[in-house]
């Protein structure tokens, strides 16, 4: 999936946090709701203007951020 079609970062929107394009819904909010028991269906019911593609783009974006994270070992 090309999450760039659905996720954007703009300094003037939510202080530059990644959001679903055209909204103020942050990637963080969706991930936290999912972590607290929301399903994709429940997210779509709570935010009916979103699509399942947008929700899946959030997960893809988060996975890429983690995959590309640089870790530093403690000495």
PDB file as gemmi writes it, atoms N, CA and C in Angstrom:
CRYST1    1.000    1.000    1.000  90.00  90.00  90.00 P 1                      
ATOM      1  N   UNK A   1       0.846  -1.186   0.000  1.00  0.00           N  
ATOM      2  CA  UNK A   1       0.000   0.000   0.000  1.00  0.00           C  
ATOM      3  C   UNK A   1       0.887   1.243   0.000  1.00  0.00           C  
ATOM      4  N   UNK A   2       0.498   2.227  -0.753  1.00  0.00           N  
ATOM      5  CA  UNK A   2       1.203   3.498  -0.767  1.00  0.00           C  
ATOM      6  C   UNK A   2       0.517   4.426   0.230  1.00  0.00           C  
ATOM      7  N   UNK A   3       0.976   4.371   1.484  1.00  0.00           N  
ATOM      8  CA  UNK A   3       0.313   5.169   2.514  1.00  0.00           C  
ATOM      9  C   UNK A   3       0.467   6.669   2.293  1.00  0.00           C  
ATOM     10  N   UNK A   4       1.401   7.092   1.454  1.00  0.00           N  
ATOM     11  CA  UNK A   4       1.578   8.521   1.180  1.00  0.00           C  
ATOM     12  C   UNK A   4       0.316   9.140   0.565  1.00  0.00           C  
ATOM     13  N   UNK A   5      -0.531   8.321  -0.024  1.00  0.00           N  
ATOM     14  CA  UNK A   5      -1.802   8.819  -0.559  1.00  0.00           C  
ATOM     15  C   UNK A   5      -2.762   9.196   0.565  1.00  0.00           C  
ATOM     16  N   UNK A   6      -2.526   8.670   1.762  1.00  0.00           N  
ATOM     17  CA  UNK A   6      -3.483   8.832   2.854  1.00  0.00           C  
ATOM     18  C   UNK A   6      -2.931   9.539   4.091  1.00  0.00           C  
ATOM     19  N   UNK A   7      -1.613   9.562   4.243  1.00  0.00           N  
ATOM     20  CA  UNK A   7      -1.003  10.127   5.443  1.00  0.00           C  
ATOM     21  C   UNK A   7      -0.159  11.332   5.051  1.00  0.00           C  
ATOM     22  N   UNK A   8      -0.261  12.408   5.839  1.00  0.00           N  
ATOM     23  CA  UNK A   8       0.537  13.594   5.563  1.00  0.00           C  
ATOM     24  C   UNK A   8       1.016  14.231   6.862  1.00  0.00           C  
ATOM     25  N   UNK A   9       2.038  15.054   6.720  1.00  0.00           N  
ATOM     26  CA  UNK A   9       2.575  15.838   7.833  1.00  0.00           C  
ATOM     27  C   UNK A   9       2.696  17.275   7.359  1.00  0.00           C  
ATOM     28  N   UNK A  10       2.060  18.181   8.089  1.00  0.00           N  
ATOM     29  CA  UNK A  10       2.145  19.608   7.790  1.00  0.00           C  
ATOM     30  C   UNK A  10       2.374  20.332   9.114  1.00  0.00           C  
ATOM     31  N   UNK A  11       3.327  21.241   9.140  1.00  0.00           N  
ATOM     32  CA  UNK A  11       3.608  21.945  10.399  1.00  0.00           C  
ATOM     33  C   UNK A  11       2.379  22.652  10.985  1.00  0.00           C  
ATOM     34  N   UNK A  12       1.481  23.108  10.118  1.00  0.00           N  
ATOM     35  CA  UNK A  12       0.311  23.854  10.591  1.00  0.00           C  
ATOM     36  C   UNK A  12      -0.856  22.959  11.021  1.00  0.00           C  
ATOM     37  N   UNK A  13      -0.729  21.658  10.838  1.00  0.00           N  
ATOM     38  CA  UNK A  13      -1.796  20.725  11.236  1.00  0.00           C  
ATOM     39  C   UNK A  13      -1.272  19.829  12.348  1.00  0.00           C  
ATOM     40  N   UNK A  14      -1.872  19.922  13.505  1.00  0.00           N  
ATOM     41  CA  UNK A  14      -1.521  19.089  14.664  1.00  0.00           C  
ATOM     42  C   UNK A  14      -0.015  19.117  14.948  1.00  0.00           C  
ATOM     43  N   UNK A  15       0.565  20.314  14.796  1.00  0.00           N  
ATOM     44  CA  UNK A  15       1.987  20.545  15.093  1.00  0.00           C  
ATOM     45  C   UNK A  15       2.912  19.614  14.315  1.00  0.00           C  
ATOM     46  N   UNK A  16       2.498  19.239  13.114  1.00  0.00           N  
ATOM     47  CA  UNK A  16       3.340  18.432  12.247  1.00  0.00           C  
ATOM     48  C   UNK A  16       3.286  16.934  12.486  1.00  0.00           C  
ATOM     49  N   UNK A  17       2.418  16.499  13.400  1.00  0.00           N  
ATOM     50  CA  UNK A  17       2.271  15.055  13.593  1.00  0.00           C  
ATOM     51  C   UNK A  17       1.645  14.446  12.342  1.00  0.00           C  
ATOM     52  N   UNK A  18       1.931  13.186  12.060  1.00  0.00           N  
ATOM     53  CA  UNK A  18       1.299  12.564  10.897  1.00  0.00           C  
ATOM     54  C   UNK A  18      -0.202  12.389  11.126  1.00  0.00           C  
ATOM     55  N   UNK A  19      -0.977  12.790  10.131  1.00  0.00           N  
ATOM     56  CA  UNK A  19      -2.439  12.715  10.198  1.00  0.00           C  
ATOM     57  C   UNK A  19      -2.969  12.061   8.935  1.00  0.00           C  
ATOM     58  N   UNK A  20      -4.206  11.633   9.002  1.00  0.00           N  
ATOM     59  CA  UNK A  20      -4.905  11.172   7.806  1.00  0.00           C  
ATOM     60  C   UNK A  20      -5.206  12.413   6.974  1.00  0.00           C  
ATOM     61  N   UNK A  21      -4.801  12.385   5.704  1.00  0.00           N  
ATOM     62  CA  UNK A  21      -4.951  13.555   4.834  1.00  0.00           C  
ATOM     63  C   UNK A  21      -6.349  14.136   4.896  1.00  0.00           C  
ATOM     64  N   UNK A  22      -6.374  15.464   4.958  1.00  0.00           N  
ATOM     65  CA  UNK A  22      -7.646  16.182   4.951  1.00  0.00           C  
ATOM     66  C   UNK A  22      -8.370  16.162   6.279  1.00  0.00           C  
ATOM     67  N   UNK A  23      -7.730  15.608   7.322  1.00  0.00           N  
ATOM     68  CA  UNK A  23      -8.342  15.552   8.648  1.00  0.00           C  
ATOM     69  C   UNK A  23      -7.344  16.052   9.687  1.00  0.00           C  
ATOM     70  N   UNK A  24      -7.798  16.099  10.912  1.00  0.00           N  
ATOM     71  CA  UNK A  24      -6.920  16.369  12.044  1.00  0.00           C  
ATOM     72  C   UNK A  24      -6.792  15.102  12.899  1.00  0.00           C  
ATOM     73  N   UNK A  25      -7.094  13.964  12.306  1.00  0.00           N  
ATOM     74  CA  UNK A  25      -7.011  12.682  13.005  1.00  0.00           C  
ATOM     75  C   UNK A  25      -5.588  12.160  12.865  1.00  0.00           C  
ATOM     76  N   UNK A  26      -4.894  12.072  14.002  1.00  0.00           N  
ATOM     77  CA  UNK A  26      -3.497  11.666  13.970  1.00  0.00           C  
ATOM     78  C   UNK A  26      -3.348  10.148  13.878  1.00  0.00           C  
ATOM     79  N   UNK A  27      -2.205   9.756  13.331  1.00  0.00           N  
ATOM     80  CA  UNK A  27      -1.843   8.343  13.311  1.00  0.00           C  
ATOM     81  C   UNK A  27      -1.818   7.829  14.750  1.00  0.00           C  
ATOM     82  N   UNK A  28      -1.272   8.626  15.644  1.00  0.00           N  
ATOM     83  CA  UNK A  28      -1.196   8.238  17.049  1.00  0.00           C  
ATOM     84  C   UNK A  28      -2.577   7.919  17.620  1.00  0.00           C  
ATOM     85  N   UNK A  29      -3.568   8.745  17.341  1.00  0.00           N  
ATOM     86  CA  UNK A  29      -4.917   8.519  17.867  1.00  0.00           C  
ATOM     87  C   UNK A  29      -5.463   7.174  17.399  1.00  0.00           C  
ATOM     88  N   UNK A  30      -5.314   6.876  16.121  1.00  0.00           N  
ATOM     89  CA  UNK A  30      -5.842   5.616  15.588  1.00  0.00           C  
ATOM     90  C   UNK A  30      -5.126   4.429  16.226  1.00  0.00           C  
ATOM     91  N   UNK A  31      -3.805   4.499  16.340  1.00  0.00           N  
ATOM     92  CA  UNK A  31      -3.047   3.404  16.948  1.00  0.00           C  
ATOM     93  C   UNK A  31      -3.455   3.215  18.410  1.00  0.00           C  
ATOM     94  N   UNK A  32      -3.611   4.311  19.139  1.00  0.00           N  
ATOM     95  CA  UNK A  32      -4.017   4.209  20.558  1.00  0.00           C  
ATOM     96  C   UNK A  32      -5.415   3.610  20.698  1.00  0.00           C  
ATOM     97  N   UNK A  33      -6.326   4.019  19.836  1.00  0.00           N  
ATOM     98  CA  UNK A  33      -7.682   3.451  19.899  1.00  0.00           C  
ATOM     99  C   UNK A  33      -7.638   1.951  19.611  1.00  0.00           C  
ATOM    100  N   UNK A  34      -6.855   1.559  18.628  1.00  0.00           N  
ATOM    101  CA  UNK A  34      -6.714   0.142  18.300  1.00  0.00           C  
ATOM    102  C   UNK A  34      -6.118  -0.612  19.494  1.00  0.00           C  
ATOM    103  N   UNK A  35      -5.118  -0.021  20.137  1.00  0.00           N  
ATOM    104  CA  UNK A  35      -4.482  -0.640  21.306  1.00  0.00           C  
ATOM    105  C   UNK A  35      -5.454  -0.779  22.472  1.00  0.00           C  
ATOM    106  N   UNK A  36      -6.461   0.084  22.503  1.00  0.00           N  
ATOM    107  CA  UNK A  36      -7.458   0.033  23.577  1.00  0.00           C  
ATOM    108  C   UNK A  36      -8.688  -0.788  23.218  1.00  0.00           C  
ATOM    109  N   UNK A  37      -8.581  -1.604  22.164  1.00  0.00           N  
ATOM    110  CA  UNK A  37      -9.650  -2.544  21.873  1.00  0.00           C  
ATOM    111  C   UNK A  37     -10.531  -2.221  20.688  1.00  0.00           C  
ATOM    112  N   UNK A  38     -10.325  -1.076  20.063  1.00  0.00           N  
ATOM    113  CA  UNK A  38     -11.118  -0.779  18.877  1.00  0.00           C  
ATOM    114  C   UNK A  38     -10.746  -1.738  17.751  1.00  0.00           C  
ATOM    115  N   UNK A  39     -11.710  -2.093  16.959  1.00  0.00           N  
ATOM    116  CA  UNK A  39     -11.474  -2.858  15.740  1.00  0.00           C  
ATOM    117  C   UNK A  39     -11.539  -1.876  14.572  1.00  0.00           C  
ATOM    118  N   UNK A  40     -11.164  -2.334  13.398  1.00  0.00           N  
ATOM    119  CA  UNK A  40     -11.288  -1.470  12.225  1.00  0.00           C  
ATOM    120  C   UNK A  40     -12.745  -1.085  12.034  1.00  0.00           C  
ATOM    121  N   UNK A  41     -13.657  -2.031  12.210  1.00  0.00           N  
ATOM    122  CA  UNK A  41     -15.095  -1.729  12.063  1.00  0.00           C  
ATOM    123  C   UNK A  41     -15.549  -0.668  13.059  1.00  0.00           C  
ATOM    124  N   UNK A  42     -15.092  -0.779  14.301  1.00  0.00           N  
ATOM    125  CA  UNK A  42     -15.483   0.207  15.316  1.00  0.00           C  
ATOM    126  C   UNK A  42     -14.898   1.577  14.996  1.00  0.00           C  
ATOM    127  N   UNK A  43     -13.661   1.601  14.496  1.00  0.00           N  
ATOM    128  CA  UNK A  43     -13.065   2.877  14.088  1.00  0.00           C  
ATOM    129  C   UNK A  43     -13.881   3.512  12.968  1.00  0.00           C  
ATOM    130  N   UNK A  44     -14.296   2.698  11.999  1.00  0.00           N  
ATOM    131  CA  UNK A  44     -15.075   3.218  10.878  1.00  0.00           C  
ATOM    132  C   UNK A  44     -16.450   3.706  11.326  1.00  0.00           C  
ATOM    133  N   UNK A  45     -17.008   3.071  12.331  1.00  0.00           N  
ATOM    134  CA  UNK A  45     -18.297   3.539  12.867  1.00  0.00           C  
ATOM    135  C   UNK A  45     -18.113   4.833  13.649  1.00  0.00           C  
ATOM    136  N   UNK A  46     -16.994   4.945  14.356  1.00  0.00           N  
ATOM    137  CA  UNK A  46     -16.718   6.153  15.140  1.00  0.00           C  
ATOM    138  C   UNK A  46     -16.341   7.335  14.250  1.00  0.00           C  
ATOM    139  N   UNK A  47     -15.711   7.043  13.124  1.00  0.00           N  
ATOM    140  CA  UNK A  47     -15.267   8.073  12.176  1.00  0.00           C  
ATOM    141  C   UNK A  47     -15.789   7.708  10.787  1.00  0.00           C  
ATOM    142  N   UNK A  48     -17.105   7.884  10.565  1.00  0.00           N  
ATOM    143  CA  UNK A  48     -17.717   7.396   9.322  1.00  0.00           C  
ATOM    144  C   UNK A  48     -17.206   8.074   8.051  1.00  0.00           C  
ATOM    145  N   UNK A  49     -16.532   9.196   8.171  1.00  0.00           N  
ATOM    146  CA  UNK A  49     -15.986   9.870   6.994  1.00  0.00           C  
ATOM    147  C   UNK A  49     -14.654   9.250   6.551  1.00  0.00           C  
ATOM    148  N   UNK A  50     -14.109   8.315   7.344  1.00  0.00           N  
ATOM    149  CA  UNK A  50     -12.875   7.637   6.975  1.00  0.00           C  
ATOM    150  C   UNK A  50     -13.191   6.359   6.195  1.00  0.00           C  
ATOM    151  N   UNK A  51     -12.198   5.906   5.443  1.00  0.00           N  
ATOM    152  CA  UNK A  51     -12.335   4.648   4.702  1.00  0.00           C  
ATOM    153  C   UNK A  51     -11.430   3.598   5.332  1.00  0.00           C  
ATOM    154  N   UNK A  52     -11.695   2.349   5.015  1.00  0.00           N  
ATOM    155  CA  UNK A  52     -10.820   1.301   5.537  1.00  0.00           C  
ATOM    156  C   UNK A  52      -9.406   1.448   4.983  1.00  0.00           C  
ATOM    157  N   UNK A  53      -9.259   1.961   3.753  1.00  0.00           N  
ATOM    158  CA  UNK A  53      -7.935   2.181   3.189  1.00  0.00           C  
ATOM    159  C   UNK A  53      -7.139   3.181   4.039  1.00  0.00           C  
ATOM    160  N   UNK A  54      -7.812   4.217   4.528  1.00  0.00           N  
ATOM    161  CA  UNK A  54      -7.137   5.201   5.379  1.00  0.00           C  
ATOM    162  C   UNK A  54      -6.679   4.576   6.700  1.00  0.00           C  
ATOM    163  N   UNK A  55      -7.513   3.731   7.272  1.00  0.00           N  
ATOM    164  CA  UNK A  55      -7.150   3.071   8.531  1.00  0.00           C  
ATOM    165  C   UNK A  55      -5.961   2.139   8.307  1.00  0.00           C  
ATOM    166  N   UNK A  56      -6.000   1.353   7.249  1.00  0.00           N  
ATOM    167  CA  UNK A  56      -4.883   0.445   6.969  1.00  0.00           C  
ATOM    168  C   UNK A  56      -3.611   1.215   6.645  1.00  0.00           C  
ATOM    169  N   UNK A  57      -3.745   2.393   6.033  1.00  0.00           N  
ATOM    170  CA  UNK A  57      -2.580   3.231   5.757  1.00  0.00           C  
ATOM    171  C   UNK A  57      -1.910   3.678   7.054  1.00  0.00           C  
ATOM    172  N   UNK A  58      -2.704   3.935   8.080  1.00  0.00           N  
ATOM    173  CA  UNK A  58      -2.156   4.294   9.398  1.00  0.00           C  
ATOM    174  C   UNK A  58      -1.250   3.172   9.902  1.00  0.00           C  
ATOM    175  N   UNK A  59      -1.727   1.945   9.819  1.00  0.00           N  
ATOM    176  CA  UNK A  59      -0.942   0.807  10.304  1.00  0.00           C  
ATOM    177  C   UNK A  59       0.320   0.608   9.467  1.00  0.00           C  
ATOM    178  N   UNK A  60       0.200   0.780   8.162  1.00  0.00           N  
ATOM    179  CA  UNK A  60       1.355   0.638   7.283  1.00  0.00           C  
ATOM    180  C   UNK A  60       2.393   1.720   7.587  1.00  0.00           C  
ATOM    181  N   UNK A  61       1.928   2.941   7.778  1.00  0.00           N  
ATOM    182  CA  UNK A  61       2.828   4.047   8.120  1.00  0.00           C  
ATOM    183  C   UNK A  61       3.555   3.749   9.429  1.00  0.00           C  
ATOM    184  N   UNK A  62       2.818   3.351  10.443  1.00  0.00           N  
ATOM    185  CA  UNK A  62       3.419   3.057  11.749  1.00  0.00           C  
ATOM    186  C   UNK A  62       4.439   1.926  11.648  1.00  0.00           C  
ATOM    187  N   UNK A  63       4.139   0.903  10.878  1.00  0.00           N  
ATOM    188  CA  UNK A  63       5.063  -0.208  10.702  1.00  0.00           C  
ATOM    189  C   UNK A  63       6.348   0.256  10.033  1.00  0.00           C  
ATOM    190  N   UNK A  64       6.232   1.124   9.024  1.00  0.00           N  
ATOM    191  CA  UNK A  64       7.422   1.637   8.351  1.00  0.00           C  
ATOM    192  C   UNK A  64       8.265   2.509   9.278  1.00  0.00           C  
ATOM    193  N   UNK A  65       7.627   3.314  10.091  1.00  0.00           N  
ATOM    194  CA  UNK A  65       8.370   4.150  11.039  1.00  0.00           C  
ATOM    195  C   UNK A  65       9.162   3.260  11.993  1.00  0.00           C  
ATOM    196  N   UNK A  66       8.538   2.231  12.504  1.00  0.00           N  
ATOM    197  CA  UNK A  66       9.225   1.315  13.427  1.00  0.00           C  
ATOM    198  C   UNK A  66      10.326   0.547  12.702  1.00  0.00           C  
ATOM    199  N   UNK A  67      10.048   0.097  11.497  1.00  0.00           N  
ATOM    200  CA  UNK A  67      11.040  -0.670  10.741  1.00  0.00           C  
ATOM    201  C   UNK A  67      12.289   0.144  10.436  1.00  0.00           C  
ATOM    202  N   UNK A  68      12.121   1.435  10.255  1.00  0.00           N  
ATOM    203  CA  UNK A  68      13.241   2.305   9.907  1.00  0.00           C  
ATOM    204  C   UNK A  68      13.844   3.010  11.120  1.00  0.00           C  
ATOM    205  N   UNK A  69      13.380   2.662  12.293  1.00  0.00           N  
ATOM    206  CA  UNK A  69      13.870   3.286  13.515  1.00  0.00           C  
ATOM    207  C   UNK A  69      15.337   2.882  13.749  1.00  0.00           C  
ATOM    208  N   UNK A  70      16.111   3.836  14.161  1.00  0.00           N  
ATOM    209  CA  UNK A  70      17.511   3.574  14.484  1.00  0.00           C  
ATOM    210  C   UNK A  70      17.607   3.338  15.978  1.00  0.00           C  
ATOM    211  N   UNK A  71      18.208   2.215  16.356  1.00  0.00           N  
ATOM    212  CA  UNK A  71      18.362   1.932  17.775  1.00  0.00           C  
ATOM    213  C   UNK A  71      19.826   2.069  18.164  1.00  0.00           C  
ATOM    214  N   UNK A  72      20.020   2.530  19.357  1.00  0.00           N  
ATOM    215  CA  UNK A  72      21.362   2.696  19.891  1.00  0.00           C  
ATOM    216  C   UNK A  72      21.477   1.825  21.138  1.00  0.00           C  
ATOM    217  N   UNK A  73      22.442   0.951  21.129  1.00  0.00           N  
ATOM    218  CA  UNK A  73      22.627   0.052  22.279  1.00  0.00           C  
ATOM    219  C   UNK A  73      23.272   0.811  23.429  1.00  0.00           C  
ATOM    220  N   UNK A  74      22.772   0.549  24.616  1.00  0.00           N  
ATOM    221  CA  UNK A  74      23.355   1.138  25.812  1.00  0.00           C  
ATOM    222  C   UNK A  74      24.698   0.455  26.102  1.00  0.00           C  
ATOM    223  N   UNK A  75      25.622   1.231  26.536  1.00  0.00           N  
ATOM    224  CA  UNK A  75      26.953   0.672  26.827  1.00  0.00           C  
ATOM    225  C   UNK A  75      27.136   0.541  28.322  1.00  0.00           C  
TER     226      UNK A  75                                                      
END                                                                             
